[in-house]
Amino acid sequence: MFSSLKTALLLSALTALILVIGQLFGGRQGLIIAFVFALIMNGGSYWFSDKIVLSLYRAQELSYQDAPDLHRIVERLAQQAEIPKPRIFLIPSQNPNAFATGRNPQHAAVAVTEGIVRLLDSDELEGVLSHELSHIKDRDILIGSIAATLAGVVMMLASMARWAALFGGLGRNDDEGGGGVIGLIAISILAPIAAMLIQFAISRSREYLADETGARLSNNPLGLASALEKLTAASKRIPMEVGPATAQATSHLFIVNPFSGRSLMSLFSTHPPAEERIKRLRSMAGYPSYDLTASAT
């Protein structure tokens, strides 16, 4: 309940940020334009985000004959979660990772990389898949897509505001309801930072919840904890090879940040610290916490 309320408040903050930029950028008319723009972007994200992200990572659907063990695990977990069985896709990447996508449980998919199938044993893989099915059950894919879209709108409007400031705020002044050149410059600098921080806070909150729900779903918190330990270490050695724009737009989807090997990406994380996630999972199983870094050496 607290996590859902926190998410709602953060999404509201992102929407408010868009409206503030619209107001400063063009007064009442700018506010309306920004609001309509946000609605259009959210609609597109709701209906097409799954197709877009699967295409970006060249994911191919796996039939039952292609991966019977994987299908059996997903089918069993879907029954436990009381959701339809999602489609299963394979990503041709050695980075060990996985994500879930789709606008609702009836139109969902789980994607795993070649690397994760090779790296994890069956208990660990079940832990990862239980985490991803928890995202589907709680509609986190939709929440994450909306947050990413709203943050993207903020950044685009902030960029427009910078250009407007260069040309004197498009001829507007404070009396007309805009924010003036100073307001445009300030919002163009601060708004993207605020949008990213809010988006990342939403993502981290949902990851903690999916860890907890997934551990209960599989009834094996230690399986997921062990998987997170292996995935975190491997992702630092083998980051996902995609462009910066794709990395920024999709990093929140994966169970661990697949770009953590890049120094720039590590400055702003969409995921909670792996040590804290593992500590919480081990606590659920009644085990003491331990130092992830020390155990991996």
GULUM-770218 format. One line per 5 residues: number of its first residue (from 0); for each residue x, y, z of N, C-alpha, C. Coordinates in steps of 0.001 Angstrom, whole numbers, always signed. Layout:
<pts>
NUM = X:Y:Z:X:Y:Z:X:Y:Z  ...
</pts>
This chain:
<pts>
0 = +833:-1210:+0:+0:+0:+0:+862:+1253:+0  +1901:+1267:+873:+2786:+2430:+939:+3534:+2611:-374  +4003:+1478:-964:+4743:+1554:-2224:+3866:+2097:-3344  +2616:+1671:-3397:+1693:+2160:-4428:+1411:+3644:-4259  +1229:+4084:-3006:+981:+5499:-2747:+2194:+6329:-3130
5 = +3384:+5839:-2796:+4619:+6546:-3141:+4749:+6677:-4652  +4440:+5610:-5381:+4516:+5649:-6841:+3545:+6670:-7412  +2321:+6685:-6894:+1317:+7639:-7373:+1765:+9080:-7141  +2354:+9337:-5979:+2827:+10690:-5671:+3976:+11096:-6594  +4871:+10174:-6881:+5999:+10483:-7755:+5542:+10721:-9192
10 = +4589:+9924:-9671:+4048:+10151:-11009:+3331:+11498:-11084  +2635:+11850:-10024:+1974:+13155:-9978:+2998:+14282:-10027  +4132:+14073:-9358:+5188:+15088:-9372:+5754:+15266:-10774  +5912:+14160:-11510:+6399:+14266:-12887:+5413:+15021:-13762  +4129:+14712:-13615:+3103:+15407:-14396:+3079:+16896:-14061
15 = +3191:+17210:-12788:+3210:+18615:-12368:+4408:+19342:-12962  +5529:+18652:-13051:+6729:+19251:-13623:+6511:+19609:-15091  +5826:+18730:-15814:+5507:+19015:-17215:+4637:+20264:-17330  +3649:+20363:-16464:+2739:+21510:-16520:+3446:+22812:-16154  +4376:+22741:-15207:+5141:+23934:-14835:+5975:+24425:-16009
20 = +6633:+23474:-16688:+7435:+23863:-17850:+6541:+24476:-18925  +5390:+23853:-19148:+4459:+24394:-20146:+4019:+25801:-19806  +3754:+26054:-18529:+3330:+27379:-18085:+4433:+28409:-18323  +5674:+28052:-17961:+6792:+28975:-18150:+7127:+29162:-19620  +6952:+28106:-20375:+7322:+28148:-21786:+6349:+28980:-22610
25 = +5059:+28903:-22281:+4112:+29643:-23103:+2824:+30008:-22402  +2879:+30242:-21089:+1678:+30646:-20368:+611:+29579:-20426  -654:+30012:-20457:-1763:+29054:-20450:-1750:+28176:-21694  -1441:+28769:-22841:-1398:+27988:-24082:-306:+26926:-24017  +860:+27301:-23478:+1949:+26342:-23344:+1583:+25214:-22408
30 = +868:+25524:-21331:+428:+24498:-20388:-486:+23487:-21078  -1426:+23967:-21880:-2360:+23083:-22581:-1627:+22204:-23579  -680:+22820:-24321:+94:+22060:-25296:+885:+20949:-24612  +1519:+21288:-23488:+2311:+20303:-22746:+1434:+19167:-22240  +233:+19504:-21757:-673:+18489:-21239:-1120:+17536:-22344
35 = -1490:+18083:-23500:-1911:+17257:-24632:-761:+16383:-25116  +435:+16976:-25166:+1623:+16238:-25582:+1863:+15053:-24654  +1722:+15259:-23345:+1918:+14188:-22371:+893:+13071:-22559  -356:+13441:-22825:-1396:+12438:-23042:-1095:+11577:-24269  -662:+12228:-25356:-356:+11499:-26587:+810:+10539:-26363
40 = +1856:+11031:-25693:+3032:+10194:-25444:+2692:+9010:-24538  +1854:+9253:-23529:+1459:+8168:-22630:+629:+7117:-23353  -260:+7571:-24242:-1072:+6634:-25011:-221:+5741:-25890  +754:+6354:-26572:+1650:+5570:-27407:+2470:+4587:-26595  +2933:+5033:-25442:+3721:+4162:-24576:+2884:+2980:-24080
45 = +1629:+3239:-23741:+750:+2191:-23220:+543:+1073:-24246  +321:+1440:-25501:-55:+451:-26504:+1129:-221:-27196  +2241:+471:-27322:+3307:-48:-28187:+4648:-280:-27505  +4768:-23:-26196:+6067:-136:-25538:+6642:-1544:-25627  +5797:-2588:-25515:+6309:-3956:-25556:+6913:-4286:-26910
50 = +6218:-3920:-27986:+6726:-4201:-29333:+8021:-3445:-29592  +8080:-2208:-29111:+9263:-1379:-29352:+10477:-1947:-28646  +10343:-2269:-27365:+11517:-2718:-26600:+11985:-4089:-27064  +11076:-4995:-27415:+11476:-6308:-27918:+12195:-6182:-29258  +11745:-5237:-30073:+12403:-4993:-31352:+13789:-4387:-31163
55 = +13916:-3464:-30212:+15210:-2817:-29952:+16280:-3834:-29580  +15876:-4885:-28854:+16846:-5881:-28401:+16836:-7146:-29263  +16178:-7078:-30419:+16165:-8166:-31394:+15726:-9490:-30753  +14728:-9390:-29872:+14247:-10571:-29163:+13400:-11456:-30085  +13608:-12764:-29968:+12862:-13746:-30755:+12025:-14619:-29831
60 = +10761:-14829:-30199:+9877:-15626:-29341:+10315:-17090:-29328  +10266:-17681:-28137:+10625:-19087:-27951:+9356:-19935:-27865  +9284:-20971:-28666:+8175:-21915:-28572:+8447:-22903:-27440  +7450:-23701:-27124:+7622:-24714:-26071:+8719:-25704:-26461  +8777:-26042:-27739:+9787:-26980:-28208:+11194:-26384:-28112
65 = +11305:-25063:-28259:+12615:-24408:-28184:+13200:-24451:-26773  +12327:-24269:-25764:+12814:-24179:-24377:+11756:-24738:-23422  +11580:-26047:-23391:+10519:-26643:-22552:+10693:-26362:-21064  +11934:-26396:-20550:+12152:-26154:-19123:+11758:-24724:-18751  +12128:-23779:-19589:+11785:-22385:-19348:+10273:-22190:-19358
70 = +9609:-22813:-20304:+8149:-22698:-20389:+7475:-23313:-19171  +7992:-24419:-18681:+7373:-25061:-17510:+7507:-24176:-16265  +8662:-23545:-16099:+8857:-22661:-14947:+7895:-21484:-15018  +7810:-20847:-16188:+6945:-19678:-16345:+5478:-20068:-16168  +5092:-21214:-16702:+3700:-21666:-16572:+3335:-21892:-15107
75 = +4232:-22527:-14366:+3969:-22796:-12942:+3872:-21494:-12142  +4779:-20570:-12400:+4764:-19297:-11678:+3542:-18461:-12049  +3141:-18513:-13302:+1954:-17762:-13728:+701:-18288:-13024  +624:-19597:-12860:-506:-20176:-12128:-486:-19725:-10676  +709:-19693:-10070:+839:-19222:-8691:+403:-17761:-8562
80 = +767:-16955:-9554:+445:-15523:-9524:-974:-15235:-9985  -1650:-16257:-10530:-3020:-16126:-11032:-3099:-15091:-12157  -2168:-15203:-13096:-2163:-14359:-14289:-1994:-15267:-15504  -2380:-14796:-16707:-2146:-15603:-17904:-644:-15824:-18121  -297:-16947:-18702:+1109:-17227:-18986:+1619:-16242:-20046
85 = +2670:-15490:-19744:+3198:-14542:-20738:+3991:-15265:-21822  +4149:-14613:-22959:+5027:-15143:-24001:+6482:-15039:-23539  +7336:-15887:-24081:+8739:-15926:-23678:+9623:-15594:-24880  +10565:-14681:-24680:+11461:-14251:-25757:+12914:-14439:-25340  +13770:-14645:-26339:+15206:-14783:-26105:+15938:-13620:-26768
90 = +16814:-12958:-25995:+17613:-11837:-26496:+19018:-12336:-26811  +19525:-12100:-28024:+20867:-12575:-28389:+21958:-11705:-27782  +22172:-11837:-26474:+23190:-11063:-25766:+23821:-11934:-24695  +25125:-11761:-24489:+25830:-12509:-23451:+25694:-11848:-22083  +25192:-10608:-22040:+24896:-9976:-20758:+23775:-10770:-20088
95 = +23997:-11308:-18878:+22955:-12114:-18229:+21887:-11219:-17613  +20697:-11254:-18169:+19646:-10350:-17711:+18282:-10821:-18172  +17250:-10126:-17703:+15875:-10461:-18067:+14989:-9250:-17800  +13876:-9171:-18512:+12889:-8132:-18227:+11508:-8624:-18635  +10499:-7965:-18102:+9109:-8215:-18483:+8564:-6962:-19145
100 = +7648:-7141:-20085:+7058:-6002:-20766:+5618:-6336:-21146  +4869:-5332:-21577:+3468:-5533:-21932:+2566:-4590:-21172  +1457:-4185:-21802:+613:-3162:-21187:-259:-3695:-20057  -465:-5008:-19985:-1240:-5602:-18890:-963:-7104:-18866  -1429:-7822:-17842:-1144:-9262:-17756:-1643:-10064:-18954
105 = -2663:-9570:-19645:-3194:-10291:-20802:-2331:-10097:-22054  -1462:-9086:-22045:-604:-8803:-23194:+835:-8632:-22719  +1337:-9657:-22038:+2657:-9551:-21412:+3655:-10506:-22052  +4920:-10187:-21845:+5999:-11035:-22338:+7164:-10963:-21360  +7902:-12057:-21288:+9133:-12111:-20505:+10277:-12383:-21473
110 = +11336:-11591:-21353:+12497:-11765:-22217:+13714:-12105:-21372  +14449:-13126:-21787:+15685:-13512:-21109:+16815:-13483:-22128  +18017:-13196:-21670:+19168:-13197:-22571:+19798:-14589:-22628  +20588:-14803:-23673:+21329:-16056:-23765:+22274:-16204:-22576  +22816:-15079:-22124:+23763:-15109:-21019:+23166:-15592:-19719
115 = +21916:-15193:-19425:+21320:-15574:-18143:+20962:-17053:-18125  +20561:-17588:-19266:+20216:-19009:-19332:+21453:-19861:-19087  +22600:-19399:-19560:+23847:-20141:-19372:+24376:-20011:-17944  +24188:-18848:-17337:+24827:-18546:-16053:+24121:-19157:-14847  +22790:-19132:-14838:+22042:-19480:-13623:+21607:-20936:-13604
120 = +21519:-21488:-12378:+20920:-22819:-12244:+19402:-22671:-12190  +18690:-23772:-12067:+17224:-23749:-12188:+16563:-22948:-11065  +17065:-23083:-9824:+16486:-22326:-8710:+16689:-20825:-8899  +17878:-20436:-9343:+18166:-19022:-9557:+17337:-18460:-10706  +17210:-19227:-11776:+16414:-18783:-12920:+14946:-18650:-12530
125 = +14458:-19568:-11704:+13080:-19465:-11222:+12899:-18212:-10373  +13920:-17867:-9568:+13851:-16642:-8779:+13748:-15406:-9653  +14538:-15361:-10714:+14501:-14229:-11644:+13141:-14135:-12326  +12637:-15264:-12788:+11349:-15261:-13493:+10199:-14909:-12552  +10298:-15310:-11290:+9260:-14939:-10321:+9273:-13417:-10101
130 = +10455:-12827:-10098:+10581:-11362:-10001:+9891:-10702:-11193  +10148:-11212:-12388:+9576:-10599:-13594:+8061:-10780:-13656  +7562:-11941:-13251:+6112:-12147:-13246:+5436:-11277:-12190  +6164:-10944:-11129:+5620:-10021:-10130:+5435:-8636:-10738  +6380:-8222:-11589:+6217:-6953:-12302:+4943:-6966:-13149
135 = +4693:-8101:-13806:+3498:-8221:-14648:+2243:-8167:-13777  +2236:-8929:-12705:+1073:-8994:-11818:+723:-7619:-11244  +1763:-6858:-10873:+1547:-5543:-10261:+1499:-4401:-11279  +1525:-4747:-12571:+1467:-3760:-13666:+2609:-2744:-13592  +3761:-3204:-13154:+4921:-2312:-13059:+5438:-1892:-14424
140 = +5200:-2726:-15441:+5662:-2365:-16777:+4972:-1095:-17244  +3677:-1020:-17011:+2922:+177:-17387:+3396:+1380:-16584  +3571:+1198:-15275:+4019:+2301:-14422:+5391:+2802:-14853  +6313:+1862:-15117:+7649:+2252:-15551:+7644:+2944:-16899  +6793:+2459:-17816:+6715:+3071:-19140:+6175:+4497:-19049
145 = +5161:+4701:-18222:+4599:+6040:-18058:+5632:+6974:-17441  +6350:+6479:-16425:+7369:+7314:-15778:+8463:+7705:-16764  +8919:+6726:-17569:+9952:+7019:-18553:+9450:+7996:-19613  +8189:+7830:-20018:+7617:+8731:-21017:+7492:+10144:-20483  +6981:+10282:-19274:+6832:+11618:-18682:+8187:+12296:-18507
150 = +9184:+11520:-18066:+10523:+12086:-17922:+11060:+12529:-19278  +10767:+11745:-20313:+11189:+12115:-21662:+10522:+13393:-22142  +9244:+13542:-21818:+8528:+14770:-22184:+9148:+15978:-21498  +9471:+15824:-20209:+10113:+16913:-19467:+11411:+17328:-20152  +12211:+16353:-20544:+13499:+16666:-21154:+13329:+17348:-22512
155 = +12334:+16901:-23284:+12093:+17544:-24583:+11606:+18977:-24414  +10706:+19182:-23476:+10203:+20537:-23235:+11293:+21438:-22671  +12158:+20862:-21838:+13269:+21647:-21293:+14210:+22082:-22411  +14424:+21179:-23373:+15267:+21536:-24516:+14624:+22655:-25326  +13308:+22577:-25513:+12589:+23641:-26222:+12688:+24959:-25458
160 = +12639:+24862:-24126:+12733:+26068:-23301:+14092:+26738:-23442  +15138:+25930:-23573:+16477:+26509:-23759:+16558:+27294:-25054  +15987:+26738:-26124:+15998:+27450:-27395:+15147:+28715:-27318  +14017:+28617:-26601:+13156:+29793:-26453:+13877:+30905:-25704  +14667:+30512:-24680:+15411:+31505:-23902:+16428:+32241:-24771
165 = +17027:+31496:-25717:+18012:+32118:-26606:+17389:+33197:-27485  +16078:+33051:-27753:+15387:+34018:-28594:+14445:+34901:-27786  +14835:+35145:-26534:+14087:+36081:-25705:+12761:+35570:-25222  +12660:+34249:-25013:+11415:+33692:-24479:+10261:+33783:-25444  +10605:+33765:-26777:+9584:+33815:-27819:+8715:+35059:-27715
170 = +9326:+36133:-27198:+8613:+37401:-27157:+7633:+37540:-26035  +7622:+36551:-25105:+6676:+36614:-23999:+7313:+37337:-22839  +6508:+37830:-21909:+7034:+38419:-20684:+6248:+37896:-19499  +6672:+38252:-18320:+6028:+37720:-17113:+4567:+38114:-17012  +4189:+39293:-17547:+2798:+39733:-17439:+1874:+38882:-18283
175 = +2399:+38198:-19307:+1565:+37396:-20187:+1333:+35988:-19643  +1937:+35697:-18502:+1712:+34390:-17885:+2867:+33443:-18057  +3910:+33819:-18812:+5083:+32974:-18945:+6051:+33273:-17816  +7182:+32616:-17843:+8146:+32781:-16779:+9281:+33712:-17135  +9318:+34237:-18379:+10410:+35097:-18772:+11654:+34295:-19085
180 = +12680:+35005:-19580:+13908:+34337:-19992:+14590:+33653:-18817  +14657:+34321:-17667:+15326:+33739:-16494:+14628:+32452:-16062  +13301:+32476:-16053:+12556:+31278:-15677:+12784:+30137:-16650  +12851:+30458:-17949:+13090:+29427:-18957:+14461:+28786:-18781  +15468:+29621:-18538:+16819:+29091:-18354:+16883:+28188:-17114
185 = +16285:+28663:-16025:+16321:+27895:-14779:+15614:+26552:-14938  +14426:+26570:-15534:+13664:+25333:-15656:+14311:+24379:-16637  +14972:+24909:-17675:+15619:+24049:-18655:+16801:+23299:-18057  +17394:+23843:-16998:+18520:+23194:-16333:+18047:+22250:-15231  +17098:+22718:-14409:+16692:+21959:-13226:+15674:+20864:-13523
190 = +14783:+21110:-14490:+13710:+20156:-14745:+14204:+18778:-15172  +15149:+18659:-16120:+15610:+17313:-16493:+16229:+16548:-15330  +16957:+17248:-14465:+17559:+16588:-13299:+16463:+16075:-12373  +15469:+16924:-12104:+14364:+16520:-11234:+13594:+15347:-11832  +13372:+15382:-13147:+12630:+14310:-13813:+13358:+12981:-13693
195 = +14687:+13001:-13898:+15457:+11762:-13779:+15426:+11214:-12359  +15574:+12095:-11378:+15580:+11643:-9988:+14233:+11012:-9608  +13137:+11620:-10075:+11813:+11072:-9783:+11625:+9730:-10479  +12018:+9655:-11761:+11890:+8405:-12499:+12685:+7291:-11827  +13902:+7583:-11404:+14732:+6575:-10778:+14159:+6141:-9431
200 = +13556:+7080:-8692:+12938:+6743:-7406:+11767:+5786:-7601  +10976:+6020:-8647:+9859:+5127:-8959:+10382:+3732:-9285  +11398:+3670:-10132:+11962:+2384:-10540:+12508:+1607:-9350  +13255:+2272:-8476:+13837:+1584:-7319:+12754:+1049:-6391  +11706:+1832:-6204:+10609:+1411:-5335:+9936:+143:-5862
205 = +9714:+91:-7174:+9050:-1071:-7763:+9968:-2304:-7778  +11289:-2101:-7877:+12217:-3232:-7845:+12201:-3918:-6481  +12201:-3130:-5425:+12121:-3712:-4076:+10838:-4529:-3926  +9732:-3972:-4401:+8452:-4658:-4269:+8442:-5952:-5074  +9006:-5921:-6298:+9038:-7130:-7133:+9940:-8197:-6524
210 = +11035:-7785:-5886:+11883:-8760:-5185:+11089:-9485:-4103  +10381:-8716:-3297:+9620:-9309:-2195:+8499:-10201:-2708  +7730:-9686:-3669:+6617:-10465:-4210:+7122:-11714:-4928  +8211:-11561:-5684:+8770:-12694:-6405:+9286:-13775:-5470  +9919:-13362:-4377:+10421:-14340:-3407:+9277:-15138:-2794
215 = +8172:-14475:-2533:+7003:-15174:-1975:+6365:-16076:-3037  +6393:-15622:-4284:+5787:-16378:-5380:+6528:-17704:-5595  +7854:-17658:-5586:+8652:-18870:-5784:+8883:-19636:-4483  +8582:-18962:-3361:+8819:-19526:-2032:+10298:-19876:-1849  +11168:-19055:-2461:+12602:-19317:-2386:+13381:-18000:-2482
220 = +13400:-17197:-1409:+14130:-15926:-1457:+15612:-16093:-1758  +16204:-17204:-1311:+17644:-17405:-1512:+17981:-17666:-2974  +17058:-18252:-3722:+17294:-18466:-5152:+17435:-17142:-5880  +16542:-16193:-5574:+16619:-14872:-6188:+17837:-14105:-5686  +18153:-14242:-4404:+19326:-13555:-3848:+20605:-14033:-4534
225 = +20736:-15338:-4726:+21903:-15889:-5389:+21988:-15415:-6842  +20833:-15360:-7506:+20805:-14891:-8891:+21250:-13435:-8987  +20776:-12598:-8077:+21153:-11182:-8099:+22655:-11008:-7889  +23222:-11831:-7033:+24666:-11763:-6788:+25440:-12061:-8072  +25053:-13135:-8757:+25745:-13520:-9989:+25521:-12488:-11098
230 = +24288:-12024:-11239:+23953:-11098:-12323:+24662:-9759:-12153  +24732:-9282:-10922:+25387:-8001:-10665:+26866:-8062:-11021  +27526:-9122:-10606:+28946:-9269:-10902:+29186:-9414:-12402  +28347:-10210:-13076:+28544:-10458:-14509:+28235:-9226:-15354  +27231:-8433:-14960:+26874:-7246:-15740:+27977:-6203:-15733
235 = +28770:-6186:-14674:+29901:-5254:-14631:+30991:-5668:-15616  +31097:-6972:-15855:+32100:-7466:-16798:+31596:-7422:-18233  +30282:-7652:-18410:+29720:-7759:-19765:+28504:-6842:-19886  +28686:-5530:-20013:+27532:-4634:-20164:+26819:-4863:-21496  +25538:-4553:-21537:+24748:-4677:-22753:+25240:-3669:-23786
240 = +25375:-4112:-25031:+25888:-3238:-26085:+24725:-2639:-26879  +24289:-1451:-26470:+23264:-702:-27206:+23638:+771:-27166  +22925:+1589:-27943:+23194:+3010:-27976:+22775:+3706:-26692  +23326:+4906:-26430:+23007:+5642:-25200:+21517:+5933:-25033  +20838:+6270:-26122:+19406:+6584:-26029:+18604:+5361:-25600
245 = +18912:+4204:-26191:+18234:+2961:-25815:+18532:+2591:-24371  +19786:+2761:-23968:+20173:+2453:-22594:+19386:+3297:-21605  +19277:+4594:-21872:+18574:+5485:-20957:+17093:+5153:-20875  +16497:+4785:-22001:+15050:+4556:-22049:+14629:+3205:-21500  +15552:+2226:-21465:+15145:+859:-21131:+15837:+253:-19918
250 = +16805:+933:-19335:+17565:+321:-18236:+16672:-75:-17065  +15579:+672:-16845:+14704:+394:-15712:+13956:-928:-15857  +13882:-1475:-17073:+13120:-2698:-17306:+13819:-3938:-16761  +15141:-3961:-16795:+15902:-5167:-16495:+15963:-5444:-14997  +16212:-6709:-14657:+16267:-7081:-13245:+17504:-6499:-12562
255 = +18607:-6374:-13284:+19766:-5602:-12813:+20165:-4663:-13940  +20798:-3560:-13595:+21192:-2576:-14609:+22196:-3202:-15574  +21820:-3362:-16865:+22727:-4025:-17807:+23835:-3122:-18319  +23837:-1861:-17868:+24833:-901:-18339:+25719:-424:-17200  +25765:-1192:-16109:+26513:-762:-14931:+28012:-744:-15178
260 = +28454:-1364:-16274:+29866:-1315:-16593:+30290:+10:-17172  +29321:+906:-17482:+29635:+2210:-18042:+29670:+3231:-16919  +30734:+3971:-16832:+30912:+4892:-15710:+29818:+5934:-15648  +29369:+6429:-16807:+28338:+7458:-16808:+27018:+6913:-16293  +26663:+5673:-16719:+25394:+5099:-16295:+25390:+4798:-14803
265 = +26540:+4490:-14236:+26581:+4132:-12816:+26336:+5324:-11909  +26420:+6549:-12454:+26183:+7732:-11636:+24708:+7894:-11287  +23836:+7422:-12183:+22393:+7563:-11962:+21754:+6192:-12141  +21458:+5512:-11036:+20963:+4148:-11112:+19448:+4082:-11034  +18868:+3252:-11905:+17436:+2974:-11859:+17118:+1820:-10918
270 = +18149:+1215:-10351:+17967:+51:-9494:+18510:+315:-8092  +17914:-299:-7087:+18468:-193:-5726:+19827:-892:-5670  +20637:-594:-4662:+21923:-1288:-4517:+21702:-2800:-4388  +22499:-3564:-5118:+22356:-5023:-5078:+22542:-5559:-3665  +23470:-4958:-2917:+23715:-5411:-1548:+22465:-5309:-689
275 = +21718:-4206:-862:+20502:-4015:-70:+19409:-4989:-502  +19287:-5230:-1803:+18285:-6172:-2289:+18562:-7574:-1762  +19830:-7993:-1802:+20203:-9316:-1322:+20003:-9421:+188  +20337:-8359:+900:+20143:-8335:+2351:+18674:-8543:+2704  +17786:-7865:+2006:+16352:-8006:+2287:+15868:-9424:+1986
280 = +16326:-9995:+876:+15900:-11340:+512:+16404:-12375:+1509  +17631:-12234:+1949:+18167:-13157:+2940:+17440:-13023:+4273  +17006:-11812:+4585:+16223:-11607:+5810:+14895:-12351:+5737  +14289:-12370:+4546:+13030:-13092:+4363:+13215:-14588:+4629  +14425:-15088:+4314:+14694:-16511:+4506:+15250:-16811:+5890
285 = +15416:-15765:+6714:+15917:-15964:+8064:+17421:-16080:+8153  +18132:-15631:+7088:+19587:-15690:+7092:+20154:-14312:+7370  +21351:-14249:+7993:+21997:-12941:+8201:+22482:-12373:+6882  +22614:-11053:+6827:+23121:-10411:+5613:+24632:-10591:+5536  +25173:-10287:+4346:+26605:-10410:+4174:+27054:-9432:+3114
290 = +28365:-9275:+2999:+28960:-8310:+2082:+29043:-8921:+690  +28279:-8356:-258:+28256:-8883:-1621:+29638:-8825:-2267  +30335:-7696:-2073:+31645:-7507:-2692:+32640:-8554:-2187  +32593:-8791:-883:+33523:-9754:-304:+33219:-11178:-789  +31952:-11503:-917:+31577:-12861:-1298:+31882:-13141:-2752
295 = +31970:-12066:-3561:+32198:-12254:-4997:+33675:-12361:-5331  +34536:-12069:-4369:+35982:-12097:-4626:+36575:-13452:-4279
</pts>
